[in-house]
Amino acid sequence: MTRKAFDILPPYPKPKTYHHHDKVKKERRKSKRAFLYFLFGIFFIIILFGLVKFQNNSNPVSSNQTPTPMQNQSSQFELFNDEGGSNLTNEDVITIRLSDGTVSPGSFQQAKDILLKAGFQIEKTEKAANTYDQTIIYYKNNQIAQANKVNDVLKKLFTTQLQESTNLESTFDCLVIVGKK
């Protein structure tokens, strides 16, 4: 019987390989990289929606919509007299908050243009929560004269309704919610 080398010498232990640790490190690097891509993606989406929201808030009526031309313009809407002086005094200026409750943005822009041309000061424009069939003019207690001035200007093109508001306490005189014509 022949003797083999392993019968004489004890077997040497196999050398340890560290391939397992290299695989773990590579997987960790991949998972870290995937996590960073995920974070950058979320950050990009947040920035994108923030910019869109900011742009919508800064421009409530888009500029690509052209207002319809006004038909019945009369000389009573002139801001300046023949000598170049103003027809308005500071105490005559009525401040208005204008809300868009129409389906068509052309009507809202037309109402805004009419009010500005008549000498009213538009404090703020905003989008109304609902759509309205008629234009509603809310006025503060005992200030129906100011509301009537606004009504006289708007009733030529819009169906208007005057409404006294007991809780309208703010910097503006009237709240006009523009509805359908």
One Martini backbone bead per residue (centre of mass of N, CA, C, O) as a GRO file, in nm:
protein
  181
    1MET     BB    1   0.096   0.037   0.021
    2THR     BB    2   0.049   0.361  -0.034
    3ARG     BB    3   0.166   0.670   0.043
    4LYS     BB    4   0.047   0.970   0.127
    5ALA     BB    5   0.088   1.289   0.213
    6PHE     BB    6  -0.166   1.307   0.409
    7ASP     BB    7  -0.068   1.077   0.593
    8ILE     BB    8   0.187   1.225   0.705
    9LEU     BB    9   0.062   1.502   0.677
   10PRO     BB   10  -0.103   1.745   0.781
   11PRO     BB   11  -0.347   1.939   0.696
   12TYR     BB   12  -0.395   2.234   0.565
   13PRO     BB   13  -0.538   2.509   0.591
   14LYS     BB   14  -0.735   2.705   0.441
   15PRO     BB   15  -0.744   2.985   0.296
   16LYS     BB   16  -0.874   3.285   0.356
   17THR     BB   17  -1.152   3.449   0.223
   18TYR     BB   18  -1.289   3.794   0.134
   19HIS     BB   19  -1.541   3.799  -0.061
   20HIS     BB   20  -1.784   3.866   0.117
   21HIS     BB   21  -1.698   4.157   0.197
   22ASP     BB   22  -1.694   4.276  -0.090
   23LYS     BB   23  -1.995   4.236  -0.150
   24VAL     BB   24  -2.105   4.408   0.080
   25LYS     BB   25  -1.971   4.672  -0.004
   26LYS     BB   26  -2.104   4.691  -0.284
   27GLU     BB   27  -2.397   4.693  -0.181
   28ARG     BB   28  -2.372   4.944  -0.008
   29ARG     BB   29  -2.297   5.136  -0.235
   30LYS     BB   30  -2.555   5.092  -0.400
   31SER     BB   31  -2.757   5.177  -0.178
   32LYS     BB   32  -2.645   5.462  -0.137
   33ARG     BB   33  -2.682   5.556  -0.428
   34ALA     BB   34  -2.988   5.508  -0.440
   35PHE     BB   35  -3.058   5.700  -0.207
   36LEU     BB   36  -2.943   5.958  -0.337
   37TYR     BB   37  -3.126   5.952  -0.585
   38PHE     BB   38  -3.385   5.972  -0.426
   39LEU     BB   39  -3.330   6.244  -0.286
   40PHE     BB   40  -3.290   6.408  -0.547
   41GLY     BB   41  -3.571   6.352  -0.659
   42ILE     BB   42  -3.735   6.477  -0.430
   43PHE     BB   43  -3.606   6.756  -0.444
   44PHE     BB   44  -3.690   6.817  -0.737
   45ILE     BB   45  -3.995   6.793  -0.693
   46ILE     BB   46  -4.021   7.016  -0.483
   47ILE     BB   47  -3.909   7.244  -0.655
   48LEU     BB   48  -4.108   7.223  -0.888
   49PHE     BB   49  -4.371   7.269  -0.721
   50GLY     BB   50  -4.283   7.539  -0.600
   51LEU     BB   51  -4.261   7.696  -0.866
   52VAL     BB   52  -4.548   7.654  -0.960
   53LYS     BB   53  -4.687   7.780  -0.715
   54PHE     BB   54  -4.551   8.058  -0.734
   55GLN     BB   55  -4.652   8.125  -1.020
   56ASN     BB   56  -4.959   8.105  -0.953
   57ASN     BB   57  -4.959   8.329  -0.727
   58SER     BB   58  -4.832   8.570  -0.904
   59ASN     BB   59  -5.044   8.464  -1.154
   60PRO     BB   60  -5.382   8.427  -1.162
   61VAL     BB   61  -5.377   8.539  -1.458
   62SER     BB   62  -5.310   8.460  -1.753
   63SER     BB   63  -5.131   8.614  -2.024
   64ASN     BB   64  -5.256   8.447  -2.284
   65GLN     BB   65  -5.516   8.598  -2.223
   66THR     BB   66  -5.748   8.778  -2.398
   67PRO     BB   67  -5.936   9.033  -2.385
   68THR     BB   68  -6.225   9.153  -2.450
   69PRO     BB   69  -6.375   9.387  -2.608
   70MET     BB   70  -6.524   9.681  -2.546
   71GLN     BB   71  -6.822   9.836  -2.631
   72ASN     BB   72  -6.941  10.044  -2.394
   73GLN     BB   73  -6.779  10.328  -2.417
   74SER     BB   74  -6.748  10.603  -2.209
   75SER     BB   75  -6.664  10.922  -2.075
   76GLN     BB   76  -6.709  10.847  -1.762
   77PHE     BB   77  -6.417  10.675  -1.754
   78GLU     BB   78  -6.239  10.909  -1.722
   79LEU     BB   79  -5.944  11.009  -1.548
   80PHE     BB   80  -5.916  11.265  -1.737
   81ASN     BB   81  -5.922  11.572  -1.826
   82ASP     BB   82  -5.861  11.814  -2.065
   83GLU     BB   83  -5.609  11.937  -1.879
   84GLY     BB   84  -5.482  11.663  -1.722
   85GLY     BB   85  -5.649  11.616  -1.488
   86SER     BB   86  -5.801  11.473  -1.233
   87ASN     BB   87  -6.125  11.335  -1.153
   88LEU     BB   88  -5.993  11.249  -0.883
   89THR     BB   89  -5.998  11.191  -0.548
   90ASN     BB   90  -5.891  11.037  -0.265
   91GLU     BB   91  -6.188  11.006  -0.140
   92ASP     BB   92  -6.309  10.855  -0.409
   93VAL     BB   93  -6.153  10.607  -0.359
   94ILE     BB   94  -6.217  10.265  -0.426
   95THR     BB   95  -6.165   9.964  -0.274
   96ILE     BB   96  -6.094   9.639  -0.428
   97ARG     BB   97  -6.188   9.301  -0.420
   98LEU     BB   98  -6.116   9.050  -0.665
   99SER     BB   99  -6.316   8.776  -0.780
  100ASP     BB  100  -6.303   8.466  -0.959
  101GLY     BB  101  -6.635   8.322  -1.071
  102THR     BB  102  -6.564   8.224  -1.352
  103VAL     BB  103  -6.514   8.044  -1.647
  104SER     BB  104  -6.428   8.297  -1.803
  105PRO     BB  105  -6.148   8.510  -1.812
  106GLY     BB  106  -6.256   8.750  -1.983
  107SER     BB  107  -6.462   8.863  -1.777
  108PHE     BB  108  -6.268   8.934  -1.552
  109GLN     BB  109  -6.087   9.128  -1.716
  110GLN     BB  110  -6.315   9.320  -1.792
  111ALA     BB  111  -6.394   9.406  -1.507
  112LYS     BB  112  -6.118   9.514  -1.427
  113ASP     BB  113  -6.094   9.730  -1.650
  114ILE     BB  114  -6.347   9.891  -1.578
  115LEU     BB  115  -6.266   9.964  -1.286
  116LEU     BB  116  -6.000  10.107  -1.353
  117LYS     BB  117  -6.120  10.319  -1.552
  118ALA     BB  118  -6.320  10.434  -1.320
  119GLY     BB  119  -6.108  10.455  -1.051
  120PHE     BB  120  -6.056  10.203  -0.915
  121GLN     BB  121  -5.906  10.012  -0.656
  122ILE     BB  122  -5.711   9.726  -0.678
  123GLU     BB  123  -5.595   9.531  -0.426
  124LYS     BB  124  -5.706   9.231  -0.515
  125THR     BB  125  -5.661   8.916  -0.674
  126GLU     BB  126  -5.875   8.620  -0.709
  127LYS     BB  127  -5.986   8.298  -0.661
  128ALA     BB  128  -6.268   8.148  -0.642
  129ALA     BB  129  -6.421   7.866  -0.510
  130ASN     BB  130  -6.656   7.942  -0.701
  131THR     BB  131  -6.922   7.961  -0.915
  132TYR     BB  132  -7.114   8.226  -1.074
  133ASP     BB  133  -7.407   8.371  -1.216
  134GLN     BB  134  -7.337   8.634  -1.057
  135THR     BB  135  -7.259   8.946  -0.949
  136ILE     BB  136  -7.107   9.021  -0.634
  137ILE     BB  137  -7.156   9.292  -0.391
  138TYR     BB  138  -6.969   9.360  -0.117
  139TYR     BB  139  -7.043   9.554   0.179
  140LYS     BB  140  -7.027   9.763   0.418
  141ASN     BB  141  -7.153   9.915   0.662
  142ASN     BB  142  -7.305  10.200   0.545
  143GLN     BB  143  -7.181  10.159   0.214
  144ILE     BB  144  -7.382  10.184  -0.043
  145ALA     BB  145  -7.264  10.409  -0.221
  146GLN     BB  146  -7.014  10.254  -0.314
  147ALA     BB  147  -7.165  10.010  -0.431
  148ASN     BB  148  -7.327  10.173  -0.642
  149LYS     BB  149  -7.083  10.262  -0.809
  150VAL     BB  150  -6.997   9.978  -0.888
  151ASN     BB  151  -7.271   9.891  -1.006
  152ASP     BB  152  -7.292  10.106  -1.234
  153VAL     BB  153  -7.049   9.989  -1.391
  154LEU     BB  154  -7.129   9.668  -1.407
  155LYS     BB  155  -7.443   9.656  -1.511
  156LYS     BB  156  -7.387   9.677  -1.826
  157LEU     BB  157  -7.244   9.362  -1.835
  158PHE     BB  158  -7.371   9.265  -1.558
  159THR     BB  159  -7.515   9.065  -1.320
  160THR     BB  160  -7.618   9.216  -1.022
  161GLN     BB  161  -7.548   9.208  -0.656
  162LEU     BB  162  -7.631   9.331  -0.347
  163GLN     BB  163  -7.431   9.294  -0.033
  164GLU     BB  164  -7.439   9.294   0.298
  165SER     BB  165  -7.161   9.298   0.533
  166THR     BB  166  -7.088   9.238   0.872
  167ASN     BB  167  -6.776   9.090   0.831
  168LEU     BB  168  -6.638   9.337   0.660
  169GLU     BB  169  -6.307   9.372   0.785
  170SER     BB  170  -6.094   9.588   0.604
  171THR     BB  171  -5.903   9.760   0.358
  172PHE     BB  172  -6.153   9.727   0.193
  173ASP     BB  173  -6.474   9.818   0.063
  174CYS     BB  174  -6.505   9.589  -0.164
  175LEU     BB  175  -6.653   9.280  -0.278
  176VAL     BB  176  -6.591   9.122  -0.596
  177ILE     BB  177  -6.782   8.870  -0.760
  178VAL     BB  178  -6.731   8.734  -1.059
  179GLY     BB  179  -6.957   8.641  -1.297
  180LYS     BB  180  -7.165   8.592  -1.510
  181LYS     BB  181  -7.321   8.783  -1.761
   0.00000   0.00000   0.00000
